[in-house]
Amino acid sequence: MILLQILILTSSALADTRRPVKVFILVGQSNMEGHARVETFDYIGDDPATAPLLKKMRNANGKPHVCDGAWISYYTGRGEQNGEGFGKLSAGYGSRPNPSEDGGKIGPEFTFGITMDEQFEEPVLIIKTAWGGKSLFYDFRPPSAGVYSRTEDDIKKERRPESGSGHYYRLMLNHIKLVLGDIGRVIPDYDPEQGFEIAGFVWFQGFNDMVSRDVYPILPKDSSGNRFDKYSEWMTDFIRDVRKDLDAPKMPFVIGVMGVGGEDANEGNLEFREAMTAPAKLPEFKGNVAAIHTSPFWDKPLADIQEKYEKVNQMAYLLRTQNKNAPNADGSMSREDQLSYLKKYEANLVSPEEVTLRTRGASNAGYHYLGCAKTFALMGQAFANAILEMRKHDAHP
């Protein structure tokens, strides 16, 4: 009887491991890369609401958690120099100067993977492709959008040749197919007989489109339209195309809506958020596309401190350029005098407590969500939960 029970348990365990691998695809630009340094992890524990999340991200010895059931293949690079890093999911798969080496940062992938690893008994595979400074209108341009039409500025500045239209869409797709063609290379114990399921896709991009005025020109003041309507159109094309190219017609798809600036963002940012959200409201995407706003995760206390440092940087510029409204208008201040003035200016503006808090919680600029691990951790968790919710309602294939 005992032997029979052992055989049943063993058989059950084997059955679990032979279930299809759950594949999640994460794509975008610099904020999908992730610029939050692991040194900002402690800041997560300062908030009782997020302290439990930190416990999942870090082991008792203080080192970042390494997932037992989640793996990642991350394709990224600088310029035309692209490469891959892969292995068990842990911290360090954020922005990487060298694609194959731990960059000491996280993006949304870390807590996304932790959440999925907790949820599924079968193996989880994250395929991440992300590059800084890339647009949807040109770099990730989907096939259905057609070849990019260069603007007058493009021609004048000799940039964005038609041959590069959609280049990063193709790199993304090629890497996904490469990984899926040999999953055992990333997950050593993978059994080809168990197969895989493309279980969800997360898109987190937008900054380069949001700041482009030649592709998305400012509309007349009396216009009722959204200057970023084309982004909505191309995002819709992207969702349709990637589902077709991956043969996953109802694949749960998350649009991570740009949240830089939080709730105090300017009108242009808010208008762009509307355009990002629009595809999720289409009837054809009901129940299988979700727009997740990231503005609630913007860290206002850190942003307020960052604003003060930006004033210091502005003063440095005014002194250096002998601005008429700055103390060095007559150019009499030496470089040493300017540095001394700036040191006092900063001390009067930023308190010691604020310096400590910024060091603890921020590690990058505002357009990278201040490099705050708390922000990226909450975003990754929210993206994962959105996919799980869609799957719960049988929206997956």
Secondary structure, 3 states (H helix, E strand, C coil): CHHHHHHHHHHHHHHHHCCCEEEEEEEECHHHHCCEEHHHHHHHHCCCCCHHHHHHHECCCCCECCCCCEEEEEEEEECCEEEEEEEECCCCCCCCCCCCCCCCEECCHHHHHHHHHHHCCCCEEEEEEECCCCCCCCCCCCHHHCCCCCCHHHHHHCCCCHHHCCHHHHHHHHHHHHHHHCHHHCCCCCCHHHCEEEEEEEEECCHHHHCCCCCCCCCCCCCCCCCCHHHHHHHHHHHHHHHHHCCCCCCCEEEEECCCCHHHCCHHHHHHHHHHHHHHHCHHHCCCEEEEECHHHCCHHHHHHHHHHHHHHHHHHHHHCCCCCCCCCCCCCCHHHHHHHHHHHHHHHCCHHHHHHHHHHCCCCHHHHHHCHHHHHHHHHHHHHHHHHHHHCCCCC
